[in-house]
Amino acid sequence: MPLVVGIDGDDTLWHNERVFSMTETRFQALVAPWAPEESDLEALLLKTEQANLSALGYGVKSFTLSMIETAVTVSEGRIPAGVIAEIIAAGKEMLAHPVELLDGVAETIEAIGARWPIILVTKGDLFHQESKIARSGLLPHIQAVEIVSEKDPDTYRNVLARAGVDPADFVMVGDSLRSDIVPTLEVGGRAVHVPGTFREWELDRADVVPDASERWRRVTSIREVPAVLSSFDRSR
Ligand SMILES: [Mg+2]
């Protein structure tokens, strides 16, 4: 059985947090004139996002609804419809934003795909993720795509069962300890952590760092991933 490589999308293959951060800055500028002077709009938006996760899930569309909800709440309903329209426009611009691959991704994914089957495992809006994957130019190197609503151990068990892959033959590569590394180790797979270079999303932060183990490594660049995969492949 060949090693099978799972790869995360947002902030592992392409920029994502940077786009959210730009929109948050724009949101704050739009809403600040309608909010009490002492309001911490960044913290309030994050709180709304967190409260909405179970009902709305991840992605730009739920983020846009959370921006609108925060604007209405913090202004006690006084926010003008024109500002709401600008928030909606900002959300739509995020969806249309060009897919910008991270440094080294194009050649590394080509190199990995030439040796091992790749399953892209990403969470967020189905429609937006499909569009980003199509625009990334990476599809020729990827065997299968799994767009999931949450990345917990059950998700990985289901993904592996669908692909007919034994967890011992699976390596997950991603920027998030909480979503990519910890649950993969829990189901018996291996993992390579490639921390993001921009910022880590608050709500994707891990409560625990996995114990030092032969089953996971941290690298500073995606370019180091093929060498780690080779060593995992040899040590099975
Ligand atoms: Mg990610």
Residues whose N, C-alpha, C, O or C-beta is under 5 A from the ligand:
A	BS01	MG	D8 G9 D10 D11 T12 D175 S176
